[in-house]
Amino acid sequence: MSKPSAHIGIMPVSDSFFYMWRCIIVMAHADGVIHEKEREFFDKVFANMGRVYALTPEHLKAFAGDLEKAQDVDTLMPHIKDPECRSLLLYFSQVVAWIDGHLSPDESDLLKKLHGAFGKAPETGEMMAKIRQDIADQMFKRKTDLEQKHLERNPLFYALDALLLRLGIDHLD
């Protein structure tokens, strides 16, 4: 994992946000191996996240440790209390599950578990609808520029860029 500097960002890291990303890392481990594309995804996200969020050395150490050894998602999930973080967990987990181009049975089971835990709450549904609208708005707004620059890019990354922008993290190149 590339090393973003601690405490550079201006926004504090909430427990919900921190544990959301730890659960997303668990998704990368679900099929038994962290693929190269998953590792690249996390390297880019955490490097960019350090520009916006005040990541501490403890945050970075936890992320690095989680990438090396899978954690128990059942232990991490109760810490995600913010509806927006719950919604973003559902989206980013899908991105990570499919990033290698294949959904394993274990990844599918974990997605079902996460959706069962967080997908049914009314506030999560409302937040997911808001996120979907933000994604649609961002995709429309940036479509022309991105079409020229990223003609060969996977369409899934358009949605990922919109979600990252919502978190204050610049789009991935």
N, CA, C and O atoms as a DFTB+ gen file, in Angstrom:
692 C
 N C O
     1  1       0.856      -1.170       0.000
     2  2       0.000       0.000       0.000
     3  2       0.901       1.232       0.000
     4  3       1.843       1.325       0.787
     5  1       0.599       2.177      -0.895
     6  2       1.368       3.408      -0.878
     7  2       1.060       4.160       0.407
     8  3      -0.021       4.021       0.980
     9  1       2.012       4.949       0.848
    10  2       1.904       5.591       2.162
    11  2       1.466       7.040       2.034
    12  3       2.291       7.911       1.755
    13  1       0.160       7.316       2.237
    14  2      -0.233       8.715       2.325
    15  2       0.247       9.280       3.649
    16  3       0.394       8.556       4.633
    17  1       0.486      10.561       3.660
    18  2       0.931      11.191       4.898
    19  2      -0.224      11.286       5.878
    20  3      -1.352      11.590       5.491
    21  1       0.055      11.029       7.127
    22  2      -0.970      11.128       8.165
    23  2      -1.269      12.584       8.465
    24  3      -0.385      13.437       8.383
    25  1      -2.503      12.864       8.809
    26  2      -2.982      14.168       9.269
    27  2      -2.927      15.280       8.221
    28  3      -3.034      16.445       8.602
    29  1      -2.769      15.001       6.948
    30  2      -2.736      16.056       5.942
    31  2      -4.138      16.578       5.664
    32  3      -4.340      17.789       5.568
    33  1      -5.104      15.682       5.534
    34  2      -6.457      16.065       5.157
    35  2      -7.117      16.982       6.167
    36  3      -6.675      17.121       7.308
    37  1      -8.180      17.593       5.710
    38  2      -8.875      18.551       6.564
    39  2     -10.096      17.967       7.254
    40  3     -10.572      18.516       8.248
    41  1     -10.605      16.860       6.736
    42  2     -11.811      16.274       7.315
    43  2     -11.428      15.151       8.282
    44  3     -10.557      14.335       7.981
    45  1     -12.076      15.118       9.430
    46  2     -11.784      14.029      10.365
    47  2     -12.329      12.700       9.831
    48  3     -13.249      12.674       9.013
    49  1     -11.752      11.620      10.304
    50  2     -12.191      10.279       9.917
    51  2     -13.119       9.769      11.021
    52  3     -12.692       9.548      12.154
    53  1     -14.389       9.585      10.674
    54  2     -15.338       9.062      11.654
    55  2     -15.134       7.559      11.814
    56  3     -14.547       6.902      10.954
    57  1     -15.624       7.035      12.919
    58  2     -15.563       5.580      13.128
    59  2     -16.306       4.856      12.014
    60  3     -15.824       3.844      11.506
    61  1     -17.472       5.360      11.630
    62  2     -18.249       4.718      10.566
    63  2     -17.451       4.661       9.265
    64  3     -17.409       3.626       8.600
    65  1     -16.827       5.765       8.912
    66  2     -16.039       5.834       7.678
    67  2     -14.847       4.873       7.742
    68  3     -14.580       4.141       6.788
    69  1     -14.147       4.879       8.850
    70  2     -12.979       4.012       9.045
    71  2     -13.376       2.539       8.944
    72  3     -12.731       1.775       8.226
    73  1     -14.419       2.139       9.650
    74  2     -14.835       0.738       9.635
    75  2     -15.485       0.347       8.314
    76  3     -15.449      -0.822       7.930
    77  1     -16.078       1.307       7.617
    78  2     -16.605       1.040       6.289
    79  2     -15.486       0.544       5.379
    80  3     -15.633      -0.466       4.691
    81  1     -14.357       1.271       5.385
    82  2     -13.236       0.878       4.522
    83  2     -12.616      -0.441       4.982
    84  3     -12.146      -1.221       4.153
    85  1     -12.609      -0.692       6.255
    86  2     -12.091      -1.978       6.742
    87  2     -12.976      -3.131       6.248
    88  3     -12.471      -4.196       5.894
    89  1     -14.295      -2.913       6.227
    90  2     -15.206      -3.944       5.698
    91  2     -15.018      -4.129       4.193
    92  3     -15.116      -5.247       3.687
    93  1     -14.752      -3.050       3.488
    94  2     -14.507      -3.147       2.045
    95  2     -13.246      -3.973       1.794
    96  3     -13.192      -4.744       0.836
    97  1     -12.248      -3.818       2.635
    98  2     -11.034      -4.638       2.515
    99  2     -11.370      -6.113       2.743
   100  3     -10.810      -6.984       2.077
   101  1     -12.280      -6.400       3.682
   102  2     -12.705      -7.782       3.907
   103  2     -13.263      -8.373       2.610
   104  3     -13.026      -9.543       2.311
   105  1     -14.000      -7.572       1.841
   106  2     -14.535      -8.053       0.563
   107  2     -13.415      -8.488      -0.376
   108  3     -13.555      -9.475      -1.098
   109  1     -12.315      -7.761      -0.368
   110  2     -11.188      -8.137      -1.231
   111  2     -10.624      -9.498      -0.842
   112  3     -10.116     -10.226      -1.695
   113  1     -10.707      -9.839       0.418
   114  2     -10.213     -11.135       0.904
   115  2     -11.225     -12.266       0.702
   116  3     -10.861     -13.435       0.828
   117  1     -12.471     -11.949       0.397
   118  2     -13.553     -12.942       0.412
   119  2     -13.274     -14.160      -0.460
   120  3     -13.633     -15.278      -0.092
   121  1     -12.639     -13.958      -1.611
   122  2     -12.373     -15.095      -2.494
   123  2     -11.045     -15.778      -2.180
   124  3     -10.618     -16.680      -2.900
   125  1     -10.401     -15.344      -1.109
   126  2      -9.178     -16.000      -0.663
   127  2      -7.882     -15.370      -1.141
   128  3      -6.802     -15.785      -0.718
   129  1      -7.969     -14.379      -2.011
   130  2      -6.758     -13.729      -2.515
   131  2      -7.089     -12.284      -2.874
   132  3      -8.151     -11.992      -3.423
   133  1      -6.162     -11.389      -2.554
   134  2      -6.314      -9.997      -2.995
   135  2      -5.631      -9.902      -4.358
   136  3      -4.413     -10.037      -4.476
   137  1      -6.442      -9.670      -5.372
   138  2      -5.944      -9.608      -6.744
   139  2      -5.202      -8.291      -6.981
   140  3      -5.365      -7.323      -6.239
   141  1      -4.399      -8.285      -8.016
   142  2      -3.608      -7.099      -8.371
   143  2      -4.507      -5.868      -8.548
   144  3      -4.175      -4.783      -8.070
   145  1      -5.634      -6.035      -9.230
   146  2      -6.539      -4.895      -9.448
   147  2      -7.131      -4.394      -8.133
   148  3      -7.346      -3.193      -7.968
   149  1      -7.391      -5.293      -7.212
   150  2      -7.906      -4.880      -5.902
   151  2      -6.833      -4.100      -5.141
   152  3      -7.122      -3.071      -4.532
   153  1      -5.617      -4.588      -5.179
   154  2      -4.505      -3.910      -4.499
   155  2      -4.316      -2.514      -5.098
   156  3      -4.152      -1.541      -4.362
   157  1      -4.339      -2.412      -6.420
   158  2      -4.197      -1.106      -7.077
   159  2      -5.333      -0.160      -6.665
   160  3      -5.103       1.023      -6.414
   161  1      -6.548      -0.688      -6.600
   162  2      -7.698       0.100      -6.180
   163  2      -7.458       0.689      -4.794
   164  3      -7.615       1.894      -4.598
   165  1      -7.079      -0.151      -3.831
   166  2      -6.882       0.334      -2.467
   167  2      -5.697       1.294      -2.379
   168  3      -5.758       2.276      -1.639
   169  1      -4.622       1.028      -3.122
   170  2      -3.485       1.951      -3.120
   171  2      -3.922       3.347      -3.559
   172  3      -3.566       4.344      -2.933
   173  1      -4.696       3.406      -4.639
   174  2      -5.148       4.700      -5.152
   175  2      -6.124       5.371      -4.196
   176  3      -6.020       6.568      -3.929
   177  1      -7.069       4.597      -3.684
   178  2      -8.070       5.176      -2.778
   179  2      -7.405       5.737      -1.530
   180  3      -7.676       6.875      -1.145
   181  1      -6.533       4.948      -0.889
   182  2      -5.931       5.404       0.359
   183  2      -4.954       6.554       0.133
   184  3      -4.843       7.439       0.982
   185  1      -4.248       6.560      -0.988
   186  2      -3.356       7.683      -1.289
   187  2      -4.162       8.969      -1.474
   188  3      -3.786      10.022      -0.960
   189  1      -5.277       8.879      -2.214
   190  2      -6.125      10.052      -2.421
   191  2      -6.876      10.441      -1.160
   192  3      -7.083      11.626      -0.899
   193  1      -7.280       9.459      -0.383
   194  2      -8.024       9.719       0.843
   195  2      -7.187      10.560       1.811
   196  3      -7.722      11.400       2.535
   197  1      -5.892      10.332       1.816
   198  2      -5.002      11.074       2.703
   199  2      -4.937      12.560       2.402
   200  3      -4.521      13.349       3.251
   201  1      -5.348      12.951       1.191
   202  2      -5.363      14.374       0.841
   203  2      -6.589      15.080       1.395
   204  3      -6.579      16.298       1.571
   205  1      -7.641      14.326       1.668
   206  2      -8.906      14.914       2.094
   207  2      -9.178      14.661       3.571
   208  3      -9.666      15.541       4.280
   209  1      -8.863      13.464       4.026
   210  2      -9.177      13.054       5.394
   211  2      -7.917      13.040       6.248
   212  3      -6.831      12.711       5.771
   213  1      -8.074      13.393       7.494
   214  2      -6.964      13.419       8.449
   215  2      -6.709      11.997       8.963
   216  3      -7.062      11.650      10.090
   217  1      -6.094      11.199       8.110
   218  2      -5.767       9.829       8.498
   219  2      -4.624       9.838       9.507
   220  3      -3.630      10.542       9.329
   221  1      -4.774       9.062      10.551
   222  2      -3.724       8.958      11.559
   223  2      -2.829       7.772      11.219
   224  3      -3.201       6.925      10.406
   225  1      -1.659       7.708      11.835
   226  2      -0.814       6.518      11.634
   227  2      -1.543       5.229      12.032
   228  3      -1.305       4.173      11.447
   229  1      -2.425       5.320      13.023
   230  2      -3.190       4.134      13.440
   231  2      -4.162       3.692      12.347
   232  3      -4.332       2.494      12.120
   233  1      -4.799       4.645      11.669
   234  2      -5.682       4.311      10.550
   235  2      -4.893       3.582       9.463
   236  3      -5.292       2.517       8.992
   237  1      -3.775       4.174       9.081
   238  2      -2.960       3.597       8.012
   239  2      -2.442       2.216       8.386
   240  3      -2.408       1.311       7.552
   241  1      -2.040       2.058       9.642
   242  2      -1.556       0.759      10.107
   243  2      -2.679      -0.280      10.058
   244  3      -2.451      -1.421       9.656
   245  1      -3.874       0.106      10.460
   246  2      -5.017      -0.816      10.423
   247  2      -5.343      -1.216       8.985
   248  3      -5.581      -2.393       8.714
   249  1      -5.357      -0.252       8.060
   250  2      -5.635      -0.576       6.660
   251  2      -4.574      -1.531       6.107
   252  3      -4.905      -2.520       5.453
   253  1      -3.312      -1.235       6.369
   254  2      -2.232      -2.102       5.885
   255  2      -2.344      -3.500       6.483
   256  3      -2.174      -4.494       5.777
   257  1      -2.628      -3.579       7.767
   258  2      -2.789      -4.880       8.417
   259  2      -3.975      -5.653       7.871
   260  3      -3.906      -6.867       7.683
   261  1      -5.063      -4.940       7.619
   262  2      -6.251      -5.584       7.059
   263  2      -5.986      -6.118       5.654
   264  3      -6.516      -7.162       5.275
   265  1      -5.170      -5.405       4.885
   266  2      -4.827      -5.891       3.549
   267  2      -3.980      -7.160       3.615
   268  3      -4.034      -7.999       2.715
   269  1      -3.208      -7.292       4.672
   270  2      -2.368      -8.486       4.832
   271  2      -3.146      -9.669       5.396
   272  3      -2.900     -10.812       5.011
   273  1      -4.072      -9.408       6.295
   274  2      -4.810     -10.490       6.958
   275  2      -6.284     -10.101       7.055
   276  3      -6.632      -9.035       7.562
   277  1      -7.133     -10.985       6.560
   278  2      -8.569     -10.726       6.576
   279  2      -9.088     -10.605       8.003
   280  3      -8.698     -11.368       8.887
   281  1      -9.961      -9.648       8.212
   282  2     -10.599      -9.438       9.507
   283  2     -11.994     -10.062       9.485
   284  3     -12.489     -10.462       8.431
   285  1     -12.610     -10.139      10.638
   286  2     -13.965     -10.673      10.767
   287  2     -14.967      -9.549      10.520
   288  3     -15.062      -8.608      11.309
   289  1     -15.703      -9.653       9.437
   290  2     -16.651      -8.598       9.072
   291  2     -17.729      -8.424      10.139
   292  3     -18.236      -7.318      10.324
   293  1     -18.084      -9.490      10.836
   294  2     -19.105      -9.394      11.884
   295  2     -18.637      -8.532      13.056
   296  3     -19.456      -7.941      13.760
   297  1     -17.343      -8.462      13.263
   298  2     -16.781      -7.616      14.315
   299  2     -16.730      -6.152      13.871
   300  3     -16.874      -5.243      14.688
   301  1     -16.527      -5.937      12.581
   302  2     -16.376      -4.577      12.056
   303  2     -17.711      -3.879      11.790
   304  3     -17.844      -2.681      12.040
   305  1     -18.693      -4.617      11.287
   306  2     -19.963      -4.009      10.856
   307  2     -20.685      -3.198      11.933
   308  3     -21.219      -2.137      11.610
   309  1     -20.730      -3.634      13.183
   310  2     -21.481      -2.846      14.177
   311  2     -20.959      -1.425      14.391
   312  3     -21.672      -0.584      14.939
   313  1     -19.739      -1.150      13.972
   314  2     -19.151       0.187      14.139
   315  2     -19.630       1.163      13.066
   316  3     -19.385       2.364      13.172
   317  1     -20.310       0.659      12.033
   318  2     -20.772       1.513      10.934
   319  2     -22.204       1.931      11.235
   320  3     -23.156       1.221      10.911
   321  1     -22.335       3.082      11.853
   322  2     -23.649       3.563      12.277
   323  2     -24.220       4.631      11.340
   324  3     -25.436       4.815      11.286
   325  1     -23.375       5.321      10.618
   326  2     -23.802       6.388       9.718
   327  2     -24.471       5.786       8.472
   328  3     -23.869       4.951       7.797
   329  1     -25.719       6.201       8.158
   330  2     -26.422       5.644       6.994
   331  2     -25.676       5.843       5.677
   332  3     -25.706       4.970       4.810
   333  1     -25.007       6.983       5.523
   334  2     -24.273       7.206       4.279
   335  2     -23.118       6.218       4.157
   336  3     -22.881       5.683       3.074
   337  1     -22.403       5.970       5.238
   338  2     -21.303       4.998       5.201
   339  2     -21.825       3.590       4.945
   340  3     -21.182       2.803       4.251
   341  1     -22.976       3.275       5.498
   342  2     -23.584       1.964       5.238
   343  2     -23.912       1.818       3.756
   344  3     -23.656       0.775       3.154
   345  1     -24.476       2.863       3.178
   346  2     -24.820       2.833       1.756
   347  2     -23.569       2.732       0.896
   348  3     -23.518       1.955      -0.058
   349  1     -22.558       3.526       1.244
   350  2     -21.317       3.487       0.473
   351  2     -20.622       2.130       0.605
   352  3     -19.991       1.662      -0.342
   353  1     -20.733       1.507       1.765
   354  2     -20.182       0.164       1.940
   355  2     -20.809      -0.799       0.943
   356  3     -20.108      -1.605       0.332
   357  1     -22.120      -0.722       0.776
   358  2     -22.809      -1.614      -0.157
   359  2     -22.317      -1.392      -1.583
   360  3     -22.116      -2.354      -2.324
   361  1     -22.122      -0.139      -1.973
   362  2     -21.648       0.160      -3.322
   363  2     -20.192      -0.264      -3.519
   364  3     -19.875      -0.989      -4.462
   365  1     -19.319       0.184      -2.636
   366  2     -17.903      -0.122      -2.817
   367  2     -17.619      -1.619      -2.688
   368  3     -16.693      -2.124      -3.322
   369  1     -18.387      -2.322      -1.891
   370  2     -18.215      -3.768      -1.782
   371  2     -18.515      -4.441      -3.118
   372  3     -17.841      -5.394      -3.510
   373  1     -19.523      -3.939      -3.805
   374  2     -19.831      -4.475      -5.130
   375  2     -18.701      -4.175      -6.116
   376  3     -18.327      -5.026      -6.924
   377  1     -18.169      -2.969      -6.040
   378  2     -17.060      -2.601      -6.918
   379  2     -15.882      -3.540      -6.694
   380  3     -15.313      -4.069      -7.649
   381  1     -15.522      -3.742      -5.447
   382  2     -14.368      -4.607      -5.132
   383  2     -14.661      -6.058      -5.509
   384  3     -13.784      -6.756      -6.017
   385  1     -15.884      -6.510      -5.263
   386  2     -16.228      -7.894      -5.593
   387  2     -16.091      -8.162      -7.094
   388  3     -15.703      -9.261      -7.493
   389  1     -16.400      -7.185      -7.912
   390  2     -16.376      -7.363      -9.365
   391  2     -15.113      -6.830     -10.035
   392  3     -14.953      -6.990     -11.245
   393  1     -14.223      -6.206      -9.288
   394  2     -13.085      -5.506      -9.903
   395  2     -12.165      -6.438     -10.689
   396  3     -11.521      -6.011     -11.648
   397  1     -12.103      -7.703     -10.289
   398  2     -11.265      -8.670     -11.022
   399  2     -12.033      -9.326     -12.167
   400  3     -11.497     -10.195     -12.854
   401  1     -13.294      -8.912     -12.377
   402  2     -14.083      -9.435     -13.477
   403  2     -14.832     -10.718     -13.162
   404  3     -15.466     -11.295     -14.045
   405  1     -14.770     -11.166     -11.937
   406  2     -15.410     -12.432     -11.562
   407  2     -15.975     -12.305     -10.149
   408  3     -15.312     -11.777      -9.256
   409  1     -17.193     -12.789      -9.950
   410  2     -17.810     -12.802      -8.627
   411  2     -17.774     -14.241      -8.112
   412  3     -18.461     -15.114      -8.642
   413  1     -16.979     -14.475      -7.090
   414  2     -16.882     -15.818      -6.522
   415  2     -18.094     -16.083      -5.621
   416  3     -18.760     -15.139      -5.196
   417  1     -18.385     -17.347      -5.326
   418  2     -19.481     -17.654      -4.405
   419  2     -19.285     -17.017      -3.022
   420  3     -20.251     -16.572      -2.402
   421  1     -18.042     -16.973      -2.542
   422  2     -17.783     -16.355      -1.238
   423  2     -18.020     -14.848      -1.276
   424  3     -18.536     -14.277      -0.316
   425  1     -17.648     -14.205      -2.374
   426  2     -17.918     -12.770      -2.514
   427  2     -19.423     -12.525      -2.580
   428  3     -19.934     -11.586      -1.971
   429  1     -20.119     -13.366      -3.314
   430  2     -21.570     -13.251      -3.404
   431  2     -22.221     -13.403      -2.030
   432  3     -23.132     -12.652      -1.681
   433  1     -21.750     -14.379      -1.254
   434  2     -22.292     -14.584       0.096
   435  2     -22.053     -13.365       0.982
   436  3     -22.937     -12.959       1.736
   437  1     -20.856     -12.781       0.891
   438  2     -20.559     -11.609       1.706
   439  2     -21.413     -10.415       1.269
   440  3     -21.886      -9.656       2.115
   441  1     -21.612     -10.242      -0.025
   442  2     -22.486      -9.169      -0.494
   443  2     -23.899      -9.339       0.053
   444  3     -24.520      -8.370       0.489
   445  1     -24.399     -10.557       0.032
   446  2     -25.736     -10.823       0.572
   447  2     -25.789     -10.508       2.066
   448  3     -26.773      -9.958       2.558
   449  1     -24.729     -10.860       2.775
   450  2     -24.670     -10.586       4.211
   451  2     -24.714      -9.076       4.474
   452  3     -25.460      -8.614       5.337
   453  1     -23.918      -8.320       3.732
   454  2     -23.876      -6.869       3.904
   455  2     -25.222      -6.237       3.550
   456  3     -25.704      -5.356       4.261
   457  1     -25.817      -6.686       2.463
   458  2     -27.124      -6.143       2.083
   459  2     -28.186      -6.528       3.096
   460  3     -29.095      -5.746       3.374
   461  1     -28.079      -7.718       3.644
   462  2     -29.026      -8.132       4.682
   463  2     -28.894      -7.294       5.935
   464  3     -29.889      -6.982       6.589
   465  1     -27.658      -6.925       6.274
   466  2     -27.410      -6.151       7.490
   467  2     -27.788      -4.681       7.325
   468  3     -28.322      -4.072       8.252
   469  1     -27.512      -4.104       6.141
   470  2     -27.662      -2.665       5.981
   471  2     -28.652      -2.237       4.904
   472  3     -29.110      -1.095       4.915
   473  1     -28.987      -3.116       3.989
   474  2     -29.778      -2.730       2.835
   475  2     -31.255      -2.512       3.092
   476  3     -31.937      -1.908       2.265
   477  1     -31.761      -2.983       4.204
   478  2     -33.197      -2.912       4.455
   479  2     -33.629      -1.707       5.290
   480  3     -34.821      -1.405       5.345
   481  1     -32.717      -1.026       5.926
   482  2     -33.075       0.133       6.754
   483  2     -33.594       1.260       5.860
   484  3     -33.009       1.533       4.812
   485  1     -34.696       1.922       6.267
   486  2     -35.269       2.993       5.436
   487  2     -34.263       4.098       5.121
   488  3     -34.207       4.590       3.994
   489  1     -33.466       4.487       6.123
   490  2     -32.505       5.569       5.864
   491  2     -31.428       5.130       4.878
   492  3     -30.897       5.954       4.133
   493  1     -31.102       3.842       4.867
   494  2     -30.125       3.341       3.906
   495  2     -30.714       3.400       2.507
   496  3     -30.026       3.781       1.560
   497  1     -31.982       3.025       2.369
   498  2     -32.645       3.097       1.071
   499  2     -32.690       4.512       0.534
   500  3     -32.444       4.744      -0.650
   501  1     -33.006       5.461       1.409
   502  2     -33.034       6.867       1.006
   503  2     -31.641       7.338       0.598
   504  3     -31.482       8.043      -0.398
   505  1     -30.640       6.945       1.373
   506  2     -29.271       7.361       1.070
   507  2     -28.799       6.731      -0.243
   508  3     -28.127       7.384      -1.041
   509  1     -29.150       5.469      -0.463
   510  2     -28.758       4.814      -1.708
   511  2     -29.401       5.511      -2.903
   512  3     -28.759       5.666      -3.942
   513  1     -30.658       5.932      -2.771
   514  2     -31.331       6.658      -3.844
   515  2     -30.617       7.987      -4.113
   516  3     -30.434       8.382      -5.265
   517  1     -30.220       8.663      -3.042
   518  2     -29.487       9.928      -3.187
   519  2     -28.134       9.700      -3.858
   520  3     -27.719      10.480      -4.715
   521  1     -27.454       8.635      -3.464
   522  2     -26.163       8.320      -4.073
   523  2     -26.339       7.985      -5.552
   524  3     -25.555       8.427      -6.392
   525  1     -27.386       7.193      -5.869
   526  2     -27.656       6.875      -7.277
   527  2     -27.883       8.154      -8.085
   528  3     -27.383       8.283      -9.203
   529  1     -28.637       9.096      -7.517
   530  2     -28.896      10.350      -8.218
   531  2     -27.603      11.153      -8.375
   532  3     -27.359      11.737      -9.431
   533  1     -26.784      11.183      -7.335
   534  2     -25.494      11.874      -7.432
   535  2     -24.621      11.245      -8.511
   536  3     -23.955      11.950      -9.269
   537  1     -24.625       9.924      -8.576
   538  2     -23.846       9.233      -9.606
   539  2     -24.356       9.633     -10.990
   540  3     -23.567       9.968     -11.873
   541  1     -25.669       9.598     -11.174
   542  2     -26.252       9.969     -12.467
   543  2     -25.910      11.412     -12.822
   544  3     -25.554      11.698     -13.966
   545  1     -26.011      12.315     -11.865
   546  2     -25.686      13.721     -12.106
   547  2     -24.216      13.891     -12.484
   548  3     -23.890      14.599     -13.437
   549  1     -23.334      13.239     -11.732
   550  2     -21.906      13.343     -12.010
   551  2     -21.555      12.721     -13.367
   552  3     -20.742      13.260     -14.117
   553  1     -22.176      11.591     -13.663
   554  2     -21.893      10.938     -14.945
   555  2     -22.334      11.825     -16.103
   556  3     -21.621      11.943     -17.100
   557  1     -23.489      12.440     -15.982
   558  2     -23.972      13.333     -17.027
   559  2     -23.053      14.536     -17.179
   560  3     -22.692      14.924     -18.290
   561  1     -22.685      15.113     -16.057
   562  2     -21.854      16.317     -16.037
   563  2     -20.477      16.077     -16.645
   564  3     -19.948      16.930     -17.358
   565  1     -19.908      14.924     -16.363
   566  2     -18.535      14.652     -16.794
   567  2     -18.442      13.762     -18.024
   568  3     -17.340      13.451     -18.477
   569  1     -19.575      13.350     -18.569
   570  2     -19.588      12.368     -19.650
   571  2     -18.728      12.785     -20.843
   572  3     -17.913      11.993     -21.316
   573  1     -18.892      13.982     -21.326
   574  2     -18.167      14.423     -22.508
   575  2     -16.666      14.409     -22.284
   576  3     -15.916      13.895     -23.113
   577  1     -16.226      14.971     -21.167
   578  2     -14.791      15.008     -20.880
   579  2     -14.212      13.605     -20.735
   580  3     -13.152      13.300     -21.280
   581  1     -14.916      12.763     -20.002
   582  2     -14.402      11.420     -19.746
   583  2     -14.441      10.530     -20.979
   584  3     -13.601       9.641     -21.120
   585  1     -15.400      10.751     -21.874
   586  2     -15.468       9.945     -23.094
   587  2     -14.213      10.132     -23.924
   588  3     -13.669       9.165     -24.457
   589  1     -13.758      11.352     -24.036
   590  2     -12.562      11.616     -24.811
   591  2     -11.313      11.059     -24.145
   592  3     -10.442      10.493     -24.805
   593  1     -11.239      11.227     -22.843
   594  2     -10.034      10.839     -22.108
   595  2      -9.963       9.339     -21.828
   596  3      -8.875       8.764     -21.802
   597  1     -11.116       8.707     -21.619
   598  2     -11.132       7.321     -21.153
   599  2     -11.999       6.424     -22.023
   600  3     -12.861       5.717     -21.500
   601  1     -11.796       6.434     -23.325
   602  2     -12.649       5.648     -24.210
   603  2     -12.576       4.151     -23.910
   604  3     -13.559       3.432     -24.088
   605  1     -11.431       3.689     -23.462
   606  2     -11.259       2.258     -23.215
   607  2     -11.532       1.871     -21.771
   608  3     -11.314       0.720     -21.393
   609  1     -11.992       2.786     -20.974
   610  2     -12.182       2.561     -19.550
   611  2     -13.458       1.777     -19.263
   612  3     -14.465       1.965     -19.945
   613  1     -13.426       0.916     -18.280
   614  2     -14.577       0.129     -17.850
   615  2     -15.660       1.069     -17.324
   616  3     -15.357       1.942     -16.510
   617  1     -16.917       0.919     -17.763
   618  2     -18.005       1.807     -17.299
   619  2     -18.207       1.784     -15.784
   620  3     -18.719       2.750     -15.219
   621  1     -17.819       0.711     -15.130
   622  2     -17.949       0.633     -13.680
   623  2     -17.159       1.748     -12.997
   624  3     -17.529       2.207     -11.917
   625  1     -16.066       2.181     -13.637
   626  2     -15.248       3.214     -13.034
   627  2     -15.908       4.589     -13.077
   628  3     -15.560       5.460     -12.280
   629  1     -16.862       4.801     -14.001
   630  2     -17.604       6.061     -13.978
   631  2     -18.370       6.185     -12.667
   632  3     -18.363       7.238     -12.029
   633  1     -19.030       5.101     -12.272
   634  2     -19.776       5.105     -11.006
   635  2     -18.824       5.246      -9.829
   636  3     -19.112       5.972      -8.878
   637  1     -17.697       4.560      -9.889
   638  2     -16.707       4.637      -8.819
   639  2     -16.195       6.068      -8.675
   640  3     -16.060       6.568      -7.559
   641  1     -15.909       6.726      -9.794
   642  2     -15.455       8.121      -9.736
   643  2     -16.485       9.012      -9.061
   644  3     -16.136       9.868      -8.249
   645  1     -17.748       8.814      -9.397
   646  2     -18.799       9.638      -8.802
   647  2     -18.872       9.417      -7.293
   648  3     -19.042      10.370      -6.533
   649  1     -18.746       8.172      -6.863
   650  2     -18.785       7.890      -5.433
   651  2     -17.575       8.485      -4.720
   652  3     -17.705       9.054      -3.637
   653  1     -16.409       8.353      -5.325
   654  2     -15.210       8.913      -4.707
   655  2     -15.296      10.434      -4.629
   656  3     -14.886      11.029      -3.632
   657  1     -15.824      11.061      -5.669
   658  2     -15.990      12.517      -5.638
   659  2     -16.928      12.926      -4.511
   660  3     -16.722      13.956      -3.870
   661  1     -17.968      12.113      -4.269
   662  2     -18.901      12.390      -3.174
   663  2     -18.176      12.373      -1.832
   664  3     -18.550      13.097      -0.910
   665  1     -17.136      11.541      -1.725
   666  2     -16.346      11.461      -0.501
   667  2     -15.239      12.515      -0.457
   668  3     -14.511      12.626       0.529
   669  1     -15.125      13.287      -1.544
   670  2     -14.087      14.305      -1.581
   671  2     -12.769      13.781      -2.087
   672  3     -11.731      14.418      -1.906
   673  1     -12.798      12.617      -2.726
   674  2     -11.567      11.998      -3.248
   675  2     -11.609      12.141      -4.758
   676  3     -12.603      11.780      -5.389
   677  1     -10.528      12.669      -5.350
   678  2     -10.465      12.896      -6.768
   679  2     -10.612      11.583      -7.529
   680  3     -10.329      10.516      -6.985
   681  1     -11.055      11.654      -8.795
   682  2     -11.276      10.423      -9.569
   683  2      -9.968       9.687      -9.816
   684  3      -8.887      10.275      -9.799
   685  1     -10.096       8.374     -10.046
   686  2      -8.942       7.522     -10.277
   687  2      -8.538       7.589     -11.737
   688  3      -9.397       7.587     -12.619
   689  1      -7.233       7.649     -12.007
   690  2      -6.750       7.652     -13.400
   691  2      -6.319       6.264     -13.784
   692  3      -5.881       6.044     -14.913
